[in-house]
């Protein structure tokens, strides 16, 4: 027969086991999410302003032909392209 002290210790052990399991599952989900983000290509927007082209990170709502602002010379700044860039791993082994 268990006394009160042993019962409390058993209950504490069960609570700690549940908390540890929950934290492990949360950590695994976070790692999986970060791995998925690494697989996605980087998307950039190419803009033309006064005959010069610049790139910036894609923003939701960008489309080719969008007037995204004004150039310093007073002309329109237009989106002329949107591209996905697949970033290669650095220091990886060769495919041979």
C-alpha positions as CSV (number, residue, x, y, z in Angstrom):
1,X,0.0,0.0,0.0
2,X,1.3,3.5,-0.9
3,X,1.5,6.2,1.6
4,X,0.7,9.9,0.7
5,X,4.3,10.8,0.1
6,X,4.8,8.0,-2.5
7,X,1.5,9.0,-4.2
8,X,2.7,12.6,-4.6
9,X,6.0,11.4,-6.0
10,X,4.3,9.2,-8.5
11,X,2.0,12.1,-9.5
12,X,4.9,14.4,-9.9
13,X,6.7,11.9,-12.1
14,X,3.7,11.5,-14.3
15,X,3.3,15.3,-14.7
16,X,7.0,15.6,-15.6
17,X,6.8,12.8,-18.1
18,X,3.8,14.5,-19.8
19,X,5.5,17.9,-19.8
20,X,8.7,16.4,-21.3
21,X,6.8,14.6,-24.0
22,X,4.8,17.8,-24.9
23,X,8.1,19.8,-25.2
24,X,9.7,17.2,-27.3
25,X,6.8,17.1,-29.7
26,X,6.8,20.9,-29.9
27,X,10.5,20.9,-30.7
28,X,10.2,18.3,-33.4
29,X,7.4,20.3,-35.1
30,X,9.6,23.5,-35.0
31,X,12.5,21.6,-36.6
32,X,10.2,20.2,-39.3
33,X,8.9,23.7,-40.0
34,X,12.4,25.2,-40.3
35,X,13.4,22.4,-42.7
36,X,10.4,23.2,-44.9
37,X,11.4,26.9,-44.9
38,X,14.9,26.0,-46.1
39,X,13.5,24.1,-49.0
40,X,11.5,27.1,-50.3
41,X,13.2,29.2,-52.9
42,X,13.9,32.9,-52.2
43,X,11.6,35.1,-54.3
44,X,12.8,38.5,-55.5
45,X,11.1,41.4,-57.3
46,X,13.0,43.2,-60.0
47,X,12.2,46.9,-60.4
48,X,13.2,49.4,-63.0
49,X,13.7,53.1,-62.1
50,X,15.1,55.7,-64.5
51,X,16.6,52.9,-66.7
52,X,18.3,51.2,-63.7
53,X,17.2,47.8,-62.3
54,X,17.2,46.9,-58.7
55,X,16.1,43.8,-56.8
56,X,14.3,43.5,-53.4
57,X,12.5,40.8,-51.5
58,X,9.1,39.9,-52.9
59,X,6.1,41.4,-51.1
60,X,2.6,40.0,-51.3
61,X,0.7,41.9,-54.0
62,X,3.7,42.4,-56.3
63,X,3.0,41.7,-60.0
64,X,4.8,42.5,-63.3
65,X,3.8,46.0,-64.4
66,X,3.0,47.3,-60.9
67,X,3.9,50.9,-60.3
68,X,5.6,50.5,-56.9
69,X,6.6,54.1,-56.4
70,X,8.3,57.1,-57.9
71,X,11.9,57.4,-59.0
72,X,14.0,60.3,-57.8
73,X,13.8,61.7,-61.3
74,X,10.0,61.8,-61.1
75,X,9.3,58.8,-63.3
76,X,7.4,55.7,-62.2
77,X,9.2,52.8,-60.5
78,X,7.8,49.6,-62.1
79,X,8.1,45.9,-61.3
80,X,9.6,44.3,-64.4
81,X,10.1,40.7,-63.1
82,X,9.5,38.3,-60.2
83,X,11.9,35.4,-59.8
84,X,12.5,32.5,-57.5
85,X,16.1,31.9,-56.6
86,X,17.1,28.5,-55.4
87,X,19.9,29.0,-53.0
88,X,22.6,26.3,-53.2
89,X,24.1,24.7,-50.1
90,X,27.6,25.9,-49.3
91,X,30.3,23.5,-48.5
92,X,28.3,20.5,-49.6
93,X,29.9,17.3,-51.1
94,X,30.3,17.1,-54.9
95,X,27.7,14.9,-56.7
96,X,30.5,12.5,-57.9
